[in-house]
């Protein structure tokens, strides 16, 4: 386990799936964690399960700019060392039947909301002068295209571009920016229709490791990236996908 003792971290989309696993890992690694999510019921369940840790919850939709601006004015979200941009949505988008509302919904959360909170936290990191770590949860979709993924795939590619610019611009100020790209992870709540266990097992057999990944396997890598053990990693997208992104469909 990577030590995050006394580090202050914010994790968006922290109530469920990969986000919840990251919250759990960071808490166990000694961080003071603030979990942000729009699902108040999920946040209360998270808080109840982590009573013995330094965890606070914030009920917030990251597309709410006014709410994001208030973050830097509250004691529990001030003086931040780590930001994990995990919040995201995935809606099937068919370019042949354009649905502007769907496209904008995906971009508003995955890209604009992420940019908004990142801007606020970068300003906080520059203010306290200790540097920090920005982590963007992207996807195997930045390496492989999936039918219906026009909006989601585009948003995740955009996050990689944003991350690289931040790594370039703020690395000299001690702020590292990296991305973590999960593959087929089960269970998660990123899609509108969660896979059944049987379907997840079937799809997992197509991964070179022969199985789906577990949210904890993303969380442990995320904790490493956030820690001082990864102090020379900047501008990287690390794939945690069981080898899915190297698979050649022609030889399947």
HELIX and SHEET records of a PDB file:
HELIX    1   1 UNK A   17  UNK A   28  1                                  12    
HELIX    2   2 UNK A   40  UNK A   49  1                                  10    
HELIX    3   3 UNK A   65  UNK A   71  1                                   7    
HELIX    4   4 UNK A   75  UNK A   77  5                                   3    
HELIX    5   5 UNK A   95  UNK A   97  5                                   3    
HELIX    6   6 UNK A  100  UNK A  107  1                                   8    
HELIX    7   7 UNK A  108  UNK A  113  3                                   6    
HELIX    8   8 UNK A  114  UNK A  128  1                                  15    
HELIX    9   9 UNK A  140  UNK A  142  5                                   3    
HELIX   10  10 UNK A  150  UNK A  170  1                                  21    
HELIX   11  11 UNK A  171  UNK A  173  5                                   3    
HELIX   12  12 UNK A  197  UNK A  204  1                                   8    
HELIX   13  13 UNK A  215  UNK A  226  1                                  12    
HELIX   14  14 UNK A  228  UNK A  230  5                                   3    
HELIX   15  15 UNK A  244  UNK A  246  5                                   3    
HELIX   16  16 UNK A  249  UNK A  251  5                                   3    
SHEET    1   A 7 UNK A  55  UNK A  59  0                                        
SHEET    2   A 7 UNK A  32  UNK A  37  1                                        
SHEET    3   A 7 UNK A   8  UNK A  12  1                                        
SHEET    4   A 7 UNK A  82  UNK A  85  1                                        
SHEET    5   A 7 UNK A 132  UNK A 137  1                                        
SHEET    6   A 7 UNK A 175  UNK A 182  1                                        
SHEET    7   A 7 UNK A 237  UNK A 240  1                                        
END                                                                             
